[in-house]
Amino acid sequence: MKKLIVVLVSIFILSSLNACTNNDQARIKSYSTNEQLDSVPNPNMVSGRSTDVHNLGAATDAMSDAARRVPGVQRATVYTNGATAYVRLTLNQSVKTTAQINDVKKQVYTNVKRKMPRFNVRVYTSKNKTMK
């Protein structure tokens, strides 16, 4: 009689554990690779192999170099906040008119966005307002 009770209790426990596992599996949503790649990239997120870790310092240096290559830019400083890169420009004395300033800012935006497409780039100078 005791063996029968032990067997029945064991079957009950095993079946209840199996039921819990099936319920947990039903709640887990699996994502395809395409769904993960289509999401907004986050530069602070570490994924993949340990050698693929994004170096934020190297990224800001690369964006600063890309901005300085534009004629008329004397100095470029890049700050990041999440997925947004703020590029502050110091322009040469040769850049005087608003049209020239806007042209330089557009070129900087294009260069930086091409170099680091995962960032939302904002370019500004002390001479003019922010360009998106």
C-alpha positions in Angstrom: 0.0 0.0 0.0 2.8 2.4 0.9 4.6 1.6 -2.4 1.4 2.4 -4.3 1.1 5.8 -2.5 4.7 6.6 -3.2 4.4 5.7 -6.9 1.2 7.8 -7.2 2.8 10.8 -5.4 5.9 10.5 -7.6 3.7 10.4 -10.8 1.8 13.5 -9.6 5.0 15.4 -8.8 6.6 14.6 -12.1 3.5 15.5 -14.1 3.1 18.8 -12.3 6.8 19.6 -13.0 6.3 18.8 -16.7 3.2 21.1 -16.8 5.2 24.0 -15.3 7.9 23.6 -17.8 5.5 23.6 -20.7 3.8 26.8 -19.4 7.1 28.6 -19.1 8.0 27.6 -22.7 4.8 29.0 -24.0 5.4 32.4 -22.4 8.9 32.8 -24.0 8.9 34.7 -27.3 11.6 33.8 -29.7 12.9 36.5 -32.0 14.3 35.8 -35.4 17.6 37.3 -36.5 15.9 39.7 -38.8 13.7 41.1 -36.0 16.8 41.8 -33.9 18.7 43.4 -36.8 15.7 45.6 -37.8 15.5 47.2 -34.3 17.1 50.6 -33.6 20.8 50.0 -32.9 22.0 50.9 -29.4 25.7 51.8 -29.4 25.9 51.0 -25.7 24.6 47.4 -26.1 27.3 44.7 -26.1 26.4 41.7 -28.3 28.2 39.0 -30.2 31.7 37.8 -29.5 33.8 39.5 -26.9 36.0 40.9 -29.7 33.0 42.7 -31.2 32.5 45.0 -28.2 31.9 48.6 -29.4 34.5 51.0 -28.1 32.7 54.2 -27.6 36.0 56.2 -27.3 37.1 54.9 -30.7 33.7 55.7 -32.2 33.8 59.3 -30.9 37.4 59.7 -32.2 36.4 58.4 -35.6 33.4 60.8 -35.8 35.6 63.7 -34.7 38.2 62.9 -37.4 35.4 62.6 -40.1 34.1 66.0 -39.1 37.6 67.7 -39.1 38.2 66.5 -42.7 35.5 68.9 -43.9 37.0 72.2 -45.3 36.2 75.0 -43.0 36.3 73.0 -39.7 39.1 74.0 -37.3 38.0 71.7 -34.4 35.3 69.1 -33.8 34.3 67.7 -30.5 31.9 64.7 -30.2 29.7 63.9 -27.2 27.5 60.8 -27.1 24.3 60.2 -25.1 22.9 56.8 -25.9 22.4 56.5 -29.6 22.8 60.3 -30.2 26.1 61.9 -31.2 26.4 65.6 -30.7 29.1 67.2 -32.9 30.2 70.7 -31.9 32.2 72.5 -34.5 34.7 75.4 -34.3 34.9 76.9 -37.7 37.8 78.6 -39.5 37.7 82.4 -40.0 37.0 81.8 -43.7 33.5 80.6 -42.9 31.5 83.7 -42.5 28.1 83.7 -44.0 25.1 81.6 -42.8 25.0 79.8 -46.2 28.7 78.8 -45.7 28.0 77.6 -42.1 25.0 75.6 -43.2 27.0 74.0 -46.0 29.8 73.0 -43.7 27.3 71.6 -41.2 25.6 69.5 -43.9 29.0 68.1 -45.1 29.9 67.3 -41.5 26.6 65.6 -41.0 27.0 63.5 -44.1 30.6 62.5 -43.3 29.8 61.6 -39.7 26.6 59.7 -40.5 28.5 57.8 -43.2 31.3 56.9 -40.8 29.0 55.9 -37.9 25.5 55.2 -39.2 24.2 53.7 -35.9 24.2 57.1 -34.3 21.6 59.8 -34.6 23.9 62.8 -35.4 23.3 66.4 -34.3 25.7 69.0 -35.6 26.0 72.5 -34.1 28.3 75.5 -33.9 28.3 78.5 -31.6 27.6 80.6 -34.7 24.3 78.9 -35.7 21.6 76.6 -34.4 21.5 72.9 -34.5 21.1 71.0 -37.7 19.6 67.5 -37.7 
